[in-house]
């Protein structure tokens, strides 16, 4: 099932990208780097940023189809739609840093992602009150794992088509989230995930709201055929999504370094 889904995703991505506006940013606009002893990553640094300004940072976690170590697959085909956020920022001359680490396996270890963020902070002027997480499929799951491990580090999160355990959600009820999923997702069930301890987005949002949180939630009645899991180009094109993300910020920079 998983191999068939990945094949369908590869077929859908070029058409989905062609349906959007011409990209403002390409792979050659990204720097190549690697966290010390850790994950490779690509980083976009806006050339039009004001001198001395601290910049918001968007961190994108890819899905299983981009696992590897080539430091290329995670931003191929517009990063499955995620680069629409960056394209919009560039067209509007909004200076943002955009990081895309690459993971060799499905599970995103929170400490590995934090090591990437720490490496970026050491090299570039990051506004630590404005670090945003987004991810799709296994990357959406990784977003929730990171929030639970570091609940005070991120200004907002946008997980798509992911799943997580209900345990630990109480610690992240105050983190602004905008969650996306398809009701007929053919990979990660919107309610039950894979049928184990981790549940899908609808159940996660319900639990967050019951605990006092106020996540935004967009559930599509139908994902694109034949791979209804692949809502991401449509979701990342949601009007107002970039503005909503960049409007969120922590009340103060988090204490200590990211690690």
C-alpha positions as CSV (number, residue, x, y, z in Angstrom):
1,X,0.0,0.0,0.0
2,X,2.7,2.5,1.0
3,X,4.8,1.8,-2.2
4,X,1.7,2.2,-4.4
5,X,0.9,5.5,-2.6
6,X,4.4,6.9,-3.2
7,X,4.2,6.0,-6.9
8,X,0.9,7.9,-7.1
9,X,2.3,10.9,-5.3
10,X,5.2,11.1,-7.8
11,X,2.7,11.1,-10.7
12,X,0.5,13.8,-9.1
13,X,3.2,16.2,-8.1
14,X,4.3,17.7,-11.5
15,X,0.6,18.3,-12.4
16,X,-0.2,19.9,-9.1
17,X,2.8,22.2,-9.3
18,X,1.9,23.2,-12.9
19,X,-1.6,24.1,-11.7
20,X,-0.2,26.8,-9.4
21,X,1.5,30.1,-10.3
22,X,5.0,30.0,-11.7
23,X,7.4,29.4,-8.8
24,X,9.4,32.4,-7.6
25,X,12.0,30.2,-5.9
26,X,13.9,27.1,-7.3
27,X,16.3,24.6,-5.9
28,X,19.3,26.6,-6.9
29,X,18.1,29.4,-4.6
30,X,18.7,27.2,-1.6
31,X,21.9,26.8,0.3
32,X,23.2,23.3,1.2
33,X,24.2,22.6,4.8
34,X,24.3,19.9,7.4
35,X,23.8,20.1,11.2
36,X,27.0,19.0,12.9
37,X,26.9,15.2,13.0
38,X,23.2,15.4,12.0
39,X,20.7,15.9,9.2
40,X,21.4,17.6,5.9
41,X,19.2,20.5,5.1
42,X,18.5,23.2,2.5
43,X,18.0,26.8,3.5
44,X,16.6,29.8,1.6
45,X,18.0,33.1,2.8
46,X,16.2,36.1,1.4
47,X,18.5,38.5,-0.5
48,X,16.2,41.4,0.1
49,X,16.2,41.3,4.0
50,X,16.9,44.6,5.7
51,X,20.4,44.9,7.2
52,X,20.5,43.9,10.8
53,X,16.9,42.4,10.8
54,X,16.1,39.2,12.6
55,X,14.1,37.0,10.4
56,X,11.2,34.5,10.9
57,X,12.1,30.9,10.2
58,X,9.8,28.3,8.6
59,X,10.9,24.7,9.1
60,X,9.4,22.1,6.7
61,X,9.4,18.4,7.5
62,X,8.9,16.2,4.4
63,X,7.0,12.9,4.0
64,X,8.3,9.4,3.6
65,X,8.6,9.7,-0.2
66,X,11.5,12.1,0.3
67,X,13.5,10.1,2.8
68,X,17.2,9.9,2.1
69,X,20.5,11.8,2.3
70,X,20.9,13.4,-1.1
71,X,19.7,16.8,0.3
72,X,17.6,17.3,-2.9
73,X,14.5,15.2,-2.7
74,X,12.9,17.2,0.1
75,X,12.5,20.3,-2.1
76,X,11.7,18.5,-5.4
77,X,8.4,19.3,-7.0
78,X,8.0,22.4,-4.9
79,X,8.3,20.3,-1.7
80,X,4.9,18.8,-2.4
81,X,3.4,22.2,-2.3
82,X,5.1,23.7,0.7
83,X,7.2,26.0,-1.3
84,X,4.1,27.9,-2.2
85,X,4.5,29.6,1.2
86,X,8.0,30.8,0.2
87,X,6.9,31.8,-3.3
88,X,4.2,34.0,-1.8
89,X,6.7,35.6,0.7
90,X,9.2,36.3,-2.1
91,X,6.6,37.8,-4.4
92,X,5.4,40.1,-1.6
93,X,9.0,40.9,-0.5
94,X,8.4,39.4,3.0
95,X,11.8,38.3,4.2
96,X,11.7,34.8,5.7
97,X,14.1,32.0,6.2
98,X,12.9,28.6,4.9
99,X,14.6,25.4,6.1
100,X,14.0,21.9,4.7
101,X,15.9,19.2,6.5
102,X,16.1,15.7,5.1
103,X,15.4,12.6,7.2
104,X,16.7,9.1,6.2
105,X,13.7,7.3,7.9
106,X,10.0,8.0,8.5
107,X,10.4,8.9,12.2
108,X,11.5,12.5,12.8
109,X,13.6,12.6,16.0
110,X,12.8,15.9,17.7
111,X,16.4,16.4,18.8
112,X,17.7,16.0,15.2
113,X,15.4,18.8,14.0
114,X,16.3,21.0,16.9
115,X,20.0,20.5,15.9
116,X,19.2,21.8,12.5
117,X,17.5,24.9,14.0
118,X,20.4,25.5,16.3
119,X,22.8,25.3,13.3
120,X,20.7,27.9,11.4
121,X,20.6,30.2,14.5
122,X,24.4,30.0,14.8
123,X,24.8,31.2,11.2
124,X,21.9,33.5,10.4
125,X,19.9,36.2,12.2
126,X,16.8,34.2,13.3
127,X,14.0,35.8,15.2
128,X,13.6,33.1,17.9
129,X,10.1,34.4,18.7
130,X,9.0,33.5,15.2
131,X,10.0,29.9,14.4
132,X,7.2,28.0,12.6
133,X,6.8,24.3,12.0
134,X,5.0,22.6,9.1
135,X,5.1,19.1,7.7
136,X,3.1,16.6,5.7
137,X,2.3,12.9,6.2
138,X,5.1,11.5,8.4
139,X,6.4,15.1,8.5
140,X,3.0,16.2,10.0
141,X,3.4,13.5,12.6
142,X,6.9,14.9,13.2
143,X,5.5,18.4,13.8
144,X,3.4,17.1,16.7
145,X,6.3,15.1,18.1
146,X,8.4,18.2,18.0
147,X,5.8,20.4,19.7
148,X,5.4,17.8,22.5
149,X,9.1,17.7,23.0
150,X,9.6,21.4,22.9
151,X,6.3,23.1,23.6
152,X,7.7,26.5,24.3
153,X,9.9,26.8,21.3
154,X,7.5,27.4,18.3
155,X,5.3,30.3,17.5
156,X,2.9,28.2,15.4
157,X,2.5,24.9,13.6
158,X,0.8,23.6,10.4
159,X,0.6,19.8,10.4
160,X,-1.0,18.1,7.4
161,X,-2.2,14.5,7.0
162,X,-0.4,13.4,10.1
163,X,-1.2,11.5,13.3
164,X,0.0,11.4,16.9
165,X,-0.8,9.9,20.3
166,X,-3.3,11.7,22.5
167,X,-0.8,11.5,25.3
168,X,1.1,14.8,25.6
169,X,-1.4,17.0,23.8
170,X,-2.2,18.9,27.0
171,X,1.3,20.5,26.9
172,X,0.6,22.1,23.5
173,X,-2.9,23.4,23.8
174,X,-1.6,27.0,23.7
175,X,0.4,26.6,20.6
176,X,-1.4,28.1,17.6
177,X,-2.1,25.3,15.0
178,X,-3.8,25.1,11.7
179,X,-4.3,21.4,10.9
180,X,-5.2,20.0,7.4
181,X,-6.5,16.5,6.5
182,X,-8.8,14.8,4.0
183,X,-11.9,12.9,5.3
184,X,-11.2,10.2,2.8
185,X,-7.4,10.0,3.2
186,X,-6.3,6.7,1.7
187,X,-3.1,6.4,3.8
188,X,-3.6,8.0,7.3
189,X,-7.2,7.7,8.5
190,X,-8.5,11.1,9.6
191,X,-9.8,9.5,12.8
192,X,-7.7,6.4,13.6
193,X,-4.4,7.0,11.8
194,X,-3.0,3.6,11.2
195,X,-5.2,2.0,13.8
196,X,-2.8,1.9,16.7
197,X,-2.0,4.4,19.5
198,X,-1.6,7.3,17.1
199,X,-4.8,8.9,15.9
200,X,-5.6,11.1,12.9
201,X,-6.0,14.8,12.7
202,X,-9.7,15.0,13.4
203,X,-9.3,13.1,16.7
204,X,-6.2,15.2,17.6
205,X,-8.1,18.5,17.0
206,X,-11.1,17.2,19.0
207,X,-8.8,16.4,21.9
208,X,-7.0,19.7,21.8
209,X,-10.3,21.6,21.8
210,X,-11.6,19.5,24.7
211,X,-8.4,20.5,26.6
212,X,-9.0,24.2,26.0
213,X,-7.0,24.7,22.8
214,X,-8.2,26.6,19.8
215,X,-6.6,25.0,16.7
216,X,-7.9,25.9,13.3
217,X,-8.9,22.8,11.3
218,X,-9.5,22.4,7.6
219,X,-10.9,19.0,6.6
220,X,-11.5,18.4,2.9
221,X,-14.4,16.1,2.1
222,X,-12.3,14.5,-0.7
223,X,-8.6,14.5,-1.5
224,X,-7.4,14.3,-5.1
225,X,-7.9,11.0,-6.9
226,X,-6.3,8.5,-7.0
227,X,-4.2,9.4,-3.9
228,X,-6.5,11.2,-1.5
229,X,-3.7,11.6,1.0
230,X,-2.1,14.2,-1.2
231,X,-3.9,17.4,-0.2
232,X,-0.8,19.4,0.3
233,X,-0.6,21.5,-2.9
234,X,-4.2,22.6,-2.2
235,X,-3.7,23.1,1.5
236,X,-0.5,25.2,1.1
237,X,-2.3,27.4,-1.4
238,X,-4.9,28.3,1.3
239,X,-5.5,32.1,1.2
240,X,-4.2,33.7,4.3
241,X,-2.2,30.8,5.5
242,X,1.2,32.5,5.3
243,X,-0.2,35.7,6.9
244,X,-1.7,33.6,9.7
245,X,1.6,31.9,10.4
246,X,3.7,35.0,10.4
247,X,1.3,36.8,12.6
248,X,2.0,34.3,15.4
249,X,4.9,34.9,17.8
250,X,6.1,34.0,21.2
251,X,5.8,36.6,23.9
252,X,9.6,36.5,24.4
253,X,12.5,34.6,22.9
254,X,12.8,31.1,24.5
255,X,15.5,30.7,27.2
256,X,18.7,28.9,26.2
257,X,19.8,27.6,22.8
258,X,17.9,25.3,20.5
259,X,19.3,21.8,20.8
